[in-house]
């Protein structure tokens, strides 16, 4: 579980005030090729964003050996059109434009979190209840993917272990991508840098992320940037709680 944010913000808050329940972010460099352009043969990255990534001071990528990713455990695939996703929120609607407007691109795992399994999304609903009474309402939204979305799929089992931090997991992913440039392509891999937050960088490339939610096989999908516009809400339902019990 990467555990940064889970629902879309409507008001920007200070760091101490944020509940981190659902802040989404998008990386916005000065030069940004199209979402699929970087995956085409012959593409050559250039411009301020690329040059800045090359000139930035090198940082050691440090993470526990247990989080090392083996060949075949991190692959580039596509989240196909027609895929059904779920997302629990405190809000009765999802506005992609508002989510994009609230992005700051400072954290490793900034993005909108979705699940293929409805039960995983419903598990976050406790976060949206009154912390003293357990009363309140959450909304479960159902989405359909309208266009194939490039996605990195991480199946390394230890990455579902909450005893490791999100920063450590992001460092392991960056290390693997930098040392295996065939995953994203040589030119695109140049954008992956130890000093740049992982998910905002992937979002700027138009790439989503599919990783372990837990050690039991559950997964969560993180989508940011313009790819949020490739999701349509098909159903929204309220879930009422009293004393942490769903009614």
C-alpha positions, 0 to 999 in steps of 0.5 A: 500500500502506497497510502498518500491520498484517496479522494479529490480535494476541493479546498487547499489546506496547509500541510498540517491541516490536510487529512491526506484522504484525497489530494491529487497531483500532476507534474507540470514541467516547462516542456511536456511531450504528449502522453503517448509520444514518448513511447514511439520509436525515434522519440528524443527527449529535449527541452527544459524539463529534460535538461533539468533532470540531467543537470540535477545533483545525483542522489543515492537511491536508498531502500531496504533490500527486501523492497528490491524488484526482480525482473518481471515484477515491474512491467509496462502494460495498458489499463484497457478501455472498458475496465471498471474502477471504484473509488470511495470519497467524502464527496457526492461527485468526482470532478477531474478538472477540480482534482487537476487544479488541486495538484501540487506535485511534491509527494512521491505518491500523489495521485487519485487512488482507485481499486478494481475490487469494490471492497478495497475502496469501501475500506477507506470509508472509515476515513471520512467519518466523524472521528469521535462518533463514527457517524457520517456518509461516504460515497462509492463511485464507479468509473469506466476507463474510456481510453487505454491508459499506459500503466506500470504494474508492480507485483513485487509482494513486499511493496504491499507491506505497510511496515515500509514507507512510501518513500522507500517503495518509490526509491525501489521503483525508481532504482529499477526503472533507471537500471532497466530503461527498456521498461519505459524506453531510454529517452523516457527513463531520463525523466526518472530521477532520484530527486523527483517525486515518482508519481507526479513524474509518471503522471506527466508522462501519461503513465498510471501505476498499479501496485500492491495494496496489501500482502493478500493480493489486493491492488490499487491503481494510481492515476494522475494528470490528464489521464483522469479525463479518460475516466467516466463516472457510471454510478454513485451511491451513498453509504451512511454510517452510525457508530462506524457501522454501515446502515 
